[in-house]
Amino acid sequence: MIEDMKADNFADELETLTKRRRKSQLKARMVEGPRDPWRATRHGPLREVILTANRSWFDEMEADEDGFVDFYKRERGFEALAKAWLLDNFGDDVVHARADLDETTYHIHAVIVPKVQVDLNGTKRWMLQPSKHPLIKDYEAAQDSVGEHFAPLGLVRGERRAEAVRVARQAGEEPPSYRQHVRTVDWRKAEDTRIVETKKALEQRETALTEREADLAAKQDDVGRREGISTEREKAAEDRSRAAVEKEQEAEAVLAVGQGIAAGAFDIEDGGGGSTLVDAPTANPKLVAKLRARISQSPLGRRRALHVFSKALARVRKQAHDEAAAQVARDTNEIKRADETIVEIAATLPRAERHRLAEIRRSLTARIMVLSGRGDTPKNGQKAAEERRE
């Protein structure tokens, strides 16, 4: 666009010089070539406009017509008003406008090329004059215009710093400090540096977070392992405690069987199906009930007690039987010796006395034979011998 303006202006100027037959000027201008279509100033011929608001306003979320959260509703509304304001105030001079989303705050960036056609020495030329637009000529007026235009969105004009400075100076007071404005190029460089540093810091934080997550996972694994060990130990302790209780109940059952047998409350009968614990006919019912309750706590203890005590009772009974049989044999021999002595004595007595003694002896002999388990009456030969002795 600017190159076209330069070319058009140069052509018009050459045409004017030709018509006026100013050959020397024409020759000099042809050597010089096209000129820039603006007057050199500190700020240049173009103007940049940035429309934005506080970041917190954009961060607030609003609902759409259906009641759902619309994350970009405010941005769309801001963009629509920004476009309308730019076209209303600068028209076709707005050669560029875009929404920037790659920075911290949403904003509209526009470039204004203020074209104006002027009459210079009888020649129409295109020039760039920012002052053609009142809002560029007076930035405070531009801020007032923007504040009014964006009021429907709930936005208000920024602080009136320039006015505050003027009022302070007029009152002879210390004016508020100016906000230092930075050139766009410098600002972008600073932003690029900040973005790089922020990215580096984020990467470091991500690395640290990854390490922390790995450390946390390792700690969780260690806690899980310890919990597993603790659970196994608790289970082992429970098993030992349960085994101890079972052993105690088993011992209590064995002791109850032994106490019952010793007290004459129980007896053990051995049959084809094994040993059986039976109540003694003369046992105390209350004692039997208490002993039975203790025995019922451990079937294993009951079986072990029957196994042990049945063998012990069998040995005791056999020993008692053997001792009783031996005692009977000894007593029988003594009686026989006494009987023989009686026979010898009877031989020395008178007949009547011998007869009487023989009757007594026969009665004693019958009883002795019953006690000895033989149960036989004296044989005829023995009877004849006795009579001869008489």
C-alpha positions as CSV (number, residue, x, y, z in Angstrom):
1,M,0.0,0.0,0.0
2,I,2.7,2.5,1.0
3,E,4.8,1.6,-2.1
4,D,1.8,2.3,-4.3
5,M,1.3,5.6,-2.6
6,K,4.9,6.5,-3.2
7,A,4.7,5.5,-6.8
8,D,1.5,7.4,-7.4
9,N,2.9,10.5,-5.8
10,F,6.1,10.3,-7.7
11,A,4.2,9.9,-11.0
12,D,2.0,12.9,-10.2
13,E,4.9,15.0,-9.3
14,L,6.8,14.2,-12.5
15,E,3.7,15.0,-14.5
16,T,3.3,18.3,-12.8
17,L,7.0,19.3,-13.4
18,T,6.7,18.2,-17.0
19,K,3.6,20.4,-17.5
20,R,5.4,23.4,-15.9
21,R,8.5,22.7,-18.0
22,R,10.8,22.7,-15.1
23,K,13.4,20.5,-16.6
24,S,16.1,20.9,-14.0
25,Q,13.7,20.0,-11.1
26,L,12.3,17.2,-13.2
27,K,15.8,15.8,-13.7
28,A,16.7,16.2,-10.0
29,R,13.5,14.4,-8.9
30,M,14.0,11.6,-11.4
31,V,17.4,11.1,-9.9
32,E,16.1,11.3,-6.3
33,G,13.2,8.9,-6.9
34,P,10.0,8.4,-4.9
35,R,9.7,9.9,-1.4
36,D,8.1,8.5,1.7
37,P,4.5,9.8,1.9
38,W,4.8,11.2,5.4
39,R,6.7,13.7,7.5
40,A,9.5,12.3,9.6
41,T,8.4,12.2,13.3
42,R,9.5,10.5,16.4
43,H,6.5,8.1,16.4
44,G,6.4,7.4,12.7
45,P,3.3,7.5,10.4
46,L,1.6,4.4,11.5
47,R,-0.3,3.8,14.7
48,E,-0.9,0.6,16.6
49,V,-4.0,0.1,18.7
50,I,-4.4,-2.5,21.5
51,L,-7.8,-3.0,23.0
52,T,-7.9,-5.1,26.1
53,A,-9.3,-5.4,29.6
54,N,-8.1,-6.8,33.0
55,R,-7.4,-10.5,32.8
56,S,-9.7,-11.3,35.7
57,W,-12.7,-10.1,33.6
58,F,-11.9,-12.5,30.8
59,D,-11.3,-15.4,33.3
60,E,-14.9,-15.1,34.6
61,M,-17.1,-17.7,33.0
62,E,-20.7,-17.2,31.9
63,A,-23.5,-19.5,30.9
64,D,-24.9,-19.7,27.4
65,E,-28.6,-19.7,26.5
66,D,-29.0,-23.4,27.5
67,G,-27.4,-22.8,30.9
68,F,-24.1,-24.5,30.0
69,V,-20.8,-22.8,30.8
70,D,-19.5,-20.9,27.8
71,F,-15.7,-20.3,28.2
72,Y,-15.4,-17.9,25.3
73,K,-18.6,-15.9,25.6
74,R,-16.8,-12.8,26.9
75,E,-14.1,-13.0,24.3
76,R,-16.6,-13.1,21.5
77,G,-18.5,-10.1,22.9
78,F,-15.3,-8.2,23.4
79,E,-14.2,-8.9,19.8
80,A,-17.5,-7.9,18.3
81,L,-17.4,-4.5,20.0
82,A,-13.7,-4.0,19.2
83,K,-14.3,-4.6,15.5
84,A,-17.3,-2.1,15.5
85,W,-15.3,0.6,17.3
86,L,-12.3,0.3,15.0
87,L,-14.4,0.5,11.8
88,D,-16.6,3.3,13.2
89,N,-13.6,5.5,14.1
90,F,-10.9,4.5,11.5
91,G,-12.8,2.9,8.6
92,D,-10.7,1.7,5.8
93,D,-7.5,2.9,7.5
94,V,-7.6,-0.3,9.6
95,V,-5.4,-2.4,7.5
96,H,-4.8,-5.1,10.1
97,A,-6.6,-6.4,13.2
98,R,-6.4,-9.7,15.0
99,A,-7.1,-11.3,18.4
100,D,-4.0,-12.4,20.2
101,L,-4.4,-15.5,22.4
102,D,-0.8,-16.5,22.8
103,E,-0.1,-14.1,25.7
104,T,-1.4,-13.8,29.3
105,T,-4.4,-11.6,28.5
106,Y,-6.8,-11.7,25.6
107,H,-6.5,-8.5,23.4
108,I,-7.2,-7.1,20.0
109,H,-4.2,-5.7,18.1
110,A,-4.8,-3.3,15.2
111,V,-2.7,-1.3,12.8
112,I,-3.9,2.1,11.5
113,V,-2.6,3.6,8.2
114,P,-4.0,7.1,8.2
115,K,-4.2,8.0,4.5
116,V,-5.1,11.5,3.5
117,Q,-4.9,13.3,0.1
118,V,-3.4,16.8,0.2
119,D,-2.8,19.5,-2.3
120,L,0.9,20.3,-2.5
121,N,2.0,22.9,-5.1
122,G,-1.0,22.2,-7.2
123,T,-0.5,18.5,-7.1
124,K,-2.7,15.9,-5.3
125,R,-0.6,13.6,-3.2
126,W,-1.4,10.8,-0.8
127,M,0.2,11.3,2.7
128,L,0.1,9.5,6.0
129,Q,-1.1,11.8,8.7
130,P,-2.1,10.2,12.0
131,S,-3.6,13.5,13.2
132,K,-6.4,13.1,10.6
133,H,-8.1,11.0,13.2
134,P,-9.3,12.9,16.3
135,L,-8.9,9.8,18.5
136,I,-5.2,9.5,17.5
137,K,-4.7,13.2,17.9
138,D,-6.1,13.0,21.5
139,Y,-5.4,9.7,23.3
140,E,-7.5,10.7,26.3
141,A,-10.5,11.2,24.0
142,A,-9.7,7.7,22.5
143,Q,-9.8,6.2,26.0
144,D,-13.1,8.0,26.8
145,S,-14.6,6.7,23.5
146,V,-13.5,3.1,24.2
147,G,-14.9,3.3,27.8
148,E,-18.3,4.4,26.4
149,H,-18.3,1.8,23.6
150,F,-17.5,-1.2,25.9
151,A,-19.8,-0.1,28.7
152,P,-22.5,-2.6,27.7
153,L,-20.1,-5.4,28.7
154,G,-19.7,-3.9,32.1
155,L,-16.3,-2.5,31.4
156,V,-15.2,1.0,32.5
157,R,-12.5,3.4,31.3
158,G,-9.1,3.0,32.8
159,E,-7.5,5.5,35.3
160,R,-7.3,9.1,34.1
161,R,-3.6,9.5,34.7
162,A,-3.0,12.4,32.3
163,E,-5.8,14.4,33.8
164,A,-4.5,13.6,37.4
165,V,-1.0,14.9,36.3
166,R,-2.5,18.2,34.9
167,V,-4.6,18.8,38.0
168,A,-1.6,18.2,40.3
169,R,0.6,20.5,38.3
170,Q,-2.0,23.2,38.3
171,A,-2.4,22.9,42.1
172,G,1.4,23.0,42.5
173,E,1.5,19.5,43.9
174,E,3.7,16.5,43.1
175,P,2.1,14.8,40.1
176,P,1.7,11.0,40.2
177,S,4.5,9.0,38.5
178,Y,4.1,8.2,34.9
179,R,3.6,4.7,33.9
180,Q,6.6,3.7,31.9
181,H,5.5,2.6,28.4
182,V,7.6,0.1,26.5
183,R,8.0,-0.1,22.8
184,T,6.2,-3.1,21.3
185,V,9.5,-4.6,20.0
186,D,11.0,-4.4,23.5
187,W,7.9,-5.7,25.1
188,R,7.8,-8.6,22.8
189,K,11.5,-9.4,23.5
190,A,10.8,-9.2,27.2
191,E,7.7,-11.4,26.7
192,D,9.7,-14.0,24.7
193,T,12.3,-14.1,27.5
194,R,9.6,-14.4,30.1
195,I,8.0,-17.2,28.2
196,V,11.3,-19.1,27.8
197,E,12.0,-18.7,31.5
198,T,8.5,-19.7,32.4
199,K,8.7,-22.8,30.2
200,K,12.0,-23.7,31.8
201,A,10.6,-23.2,35.3
202,L,7.6,-25.4,34.3
203,E,9.9,-28.1,32.9
204,Q,11.8,-28.0,36.2
205,R,8.6,-28.2,38.2
206,E,7.4,-31.1,36.0
207,T,10.7,-32.9,36.5
208,A,10.5,-32.3,40.3
209,L,6.8,-33.4,40.2
210,T,7.8,-36.6,38.3
211,E,10.5,-37.3,40.9
212,R,8.1,-36.7,43.7
213,E,5.5,-39.0,42.1
214,A,8.1,-41.7,41.7
215,D,9.2,-41.2,45.3
216,L,5.6,-41.3,46.5
217,A,5.0,-44.5,44.5
218,A,8.1,-46.1,46.0
219,K,6.9,-45.0,49.5
220,Q,3.4,-46.4,48.7
221,D,4.9,-49.7,47.6
222,D,7.0,-49.7,50.8
223,V,3.9,-49.0,52.9
224,G,2.0,-51.7,51.0
225,R,4.9,-54.2,51.7
226,R,4.9,-53.2,55.4
227,E,1.2,-53.5,55.6
228,G,1.5,-57.0,54.0
229,I,4.1,-58.0,56.5
230,S,2.1,-56.5,59.3
231,T,-1.0,-58.4,58.1
232,E,1.0,-61.6,58.0
233,R,2.3,-61.0,61.4
234,E,-1.1,-60.2,62.7
235,K,-2.5,-63.4,61.1
236,A,0.4,-65.4,62.6
237,A,-0.3,-63.9,66.0
238,E,-4.0,-64.7,65.6
239,D,-3.1,-68.2,64.6
240,R,-0.8,-68.6,67.6
241,S,-3.4,-67.1,69.9
242,R,-6.1,-69.5,68.5
243,A,-3.7,-72.4,68.8
244,A,-3.0,-71.4,72.4
245,V,-6.7,-71.3,73.2
246,E,-7.3,-74.6,71.5
247,K,-4.4,-76.1,73.5
248,E,-5.8,-74.7,76.7
249,Q,-9.3,-76.1,75.9
250,E,-7.7,-79.4,75.0
251,A,-5.8,-79.5,78.3
252,E,-8.9,-78.5,80.2
253,A,-10.9,-81.3,78.5
254,V,-8.2,-83.9,79.4
255,L,-8.1,-82.6,82.9
256,A,-11.9,-82.7,83.3
257,V,-11.9,-86.4,82.1
258,G,-9.2,-87.2,84.6
259,Q,-10.9,-85.4,87.4
260,G,-14.2,-87.2,86.6
261,I,-12.6,-90.6,86.6
262,A,-10.7,-89.8,89.8
263,A,-13.9,-88.6,91.5
264,G,-15.8,-91.7,90.4
265,A,-18.1,-89.6,88.2
266,F,-17.0,-91.2,84.9
267,D,-16.0,-94.6,83.7
268,I,-14.6,-95.8,80.4
269,E,-16.2,-98.6,78.5
270,D,-14.2,-100.3,75.7
271,G,-16.2,-101.7,72.9
272,G,-15.9,-102.5,69.2
273,G,-16.5,-98.9,68.3
274,G,-13.8,-97.6,70.6
275,S,-13.7,-96.2,74.1
276,T,-16.8,-94.5,75.5
277,L,-17.0,-92.1,78.4
278,V,-20.0,-93.0,80.6
279,D,-21.4,-91.5,83.7
280,A,-21.1,-93.6,86.9
281,P,-24.5,-94.6,88.4
282,T,-23.7,-93.0,91.7
283,A,-22.1,-89.8,90.2
284,N,-23.2,-86.3,91.4
285,P,-25.3,-84.8,88.5
286,K,-24.0,-81.3,89.1
287,L,-20.4,-82.4,89.0
288,V,-21.0,-84.5,85.9
289,A,-22.7,-81.4,84.2
290,K,-19.7,-79.1,85.0
291,L,-17.2,-81.7,83.8
292,R,-19.2,-82.4,80.6
293,A,-19.3,-78.7,79.9
294,R,-15.5,-78.4,80.1
295,I,-15.0,-81.5,78.0
296,S,-17.3,-80.2,75.2
297,Q,-15.0,-77.3,74.6
298,S,-12.4,-79.6,72.9
299,P,-13.5,-82.8,71.0
300,L,-9.8,-83.5,70.4
301,G,-9.0,-83.2,74.1
302,R,-11.9,-85.6,74.8
303,R,-10.5,-88.2,72.3
304,R,-7.0,-87.9,73.6
305,A,-8.2,-88.3,77.2
306,L,-10.2,-91.4,76.4
307,H,-7.2,-92.8,74.5
308,V,-4.9,-92.2,77.4
309,F,-7.2,-93.0,80.3
310,S,-8.7,-96.1,78.7
311,K,-5.2,-97.6,78.5
312,A,-4.4,-96.6,82.0
313,L,-7.6,-98.0,83.4
314,A,-7.0,-101.2,81.5
315,R,-3.6,-101.6,83.1
316,V,-4.9,-100.7,86.5
317,R,-7.8,-103.2,86.2
318,K,-5.5,-105.9,84.9
319,Q,-3.1,-105.2,87.8
320,A,-5.9,-105.3,90.3
321,H,-7.2,-108.6,88.9
322,D,-3.8,-110.2,88.9
323,E,-3.2,-109.0,92.5
324,A,-6.6,-110.3,93.6
325,A,-5.9,-113.7,91.9
326,A,-2.5,-114.0,93.6
327,Q,-4.0,-113.1,97.0
328,V,-6.8,-115.7,96.6
329,A,-4.1,-118.3,95.7
330,R,-2.1,-117.4,98.7
331,D,-5.2,-117.6,101.0
332,T,-6.2,-120.9,99.5
333,N,-2.8,-122.4,100.2
334,E,-2.9,-121.2,103.7
335,I,-6.4,-122.7,104.2
336,K,-5.2,-126.0,102.8
337,R,-2.3,-126.1,105.2
338,A,-4.6,-125.3,108.0
339,D,-6.9,-128.1,106.9
340,E,-4.1,-130.5,106.9
341,T,-3.2,-129.4,110.4
342,I,-6.8,-130.0,111.5
343,V,-6.7,-133.5,110.0
344,E,-3.6,-134.3,111.9
345,I,-5.1,-132.9,115.2
346,A,-8.3,-134.9,114.6
347,A,-6.4,-138.1,114.5
348,T,-5.6,-137.7,118.1
349,L,-9.1,-136.9,119.3
350,P,-11.8,-139.4,120.5
351,R,-14.1,-140.8,117.9
352,A,-17.1,-138.6,118.8
353,E,-14.9,-135.5,118.6
354,R,-13.4,-136.6,115.4
355,H,-16.8,-137.1,113.9
356,R,-17.9,-133.6,115.0
357,L,-14.7,-132.1,113.7
358,A,-15.2,-133.9,110.4
359,E,-18.6,-132.3,109.9
360,I,-17.2,-128.8,110.5
361,R,-14.3,-129.5,108.2
362,R,-16.6,-130.6,105.3
363,S,-18.6,-127.4,105.7
364,L,-15.4,-125.2,105.6
365,T,-14.0,-127.2,102.7
366,A,-17.1,-126.5,100.6
367,R,-16.9,-122.8,101.3
368,I,-13.2,-122.7,100.6
369,M,-13.7,-124.5,97.2
370,V,-16.3,-121.8,96.3
371,L,-13.9,-119.0,97.2
372,S,-11.1,-120.6,95.2
373,G,-13.4,-120.8,92.2
374,R,-13.2,-124.5,91.8
375,G,-16.7,-125.3,93.1
376,D,-16.2,-129.1,93.2
377,T,-17.2,-131.2,96.1
378,P,-14.7,-133.6,97.6
379,K,-14.2,-136.7,95.5
380,N,-15.2,-140.2,96.8
381,G,-11.6,-141.1,97.4
382,Q,-11.0,-138.0,99.4
383,K,-14.2,-138.6,101.4
384,A,-13.1,-142.2,102.2
385,A,-9.7,-140.9,103.2
386,E,-11.3,-138.4,105.5
387,E,-13.5,-141.1,107.0
388,R,-10.5,-143.3,107.6
389,R,-8.8,-140.4,109.3
390,E,-11.8,-140.1,111.4
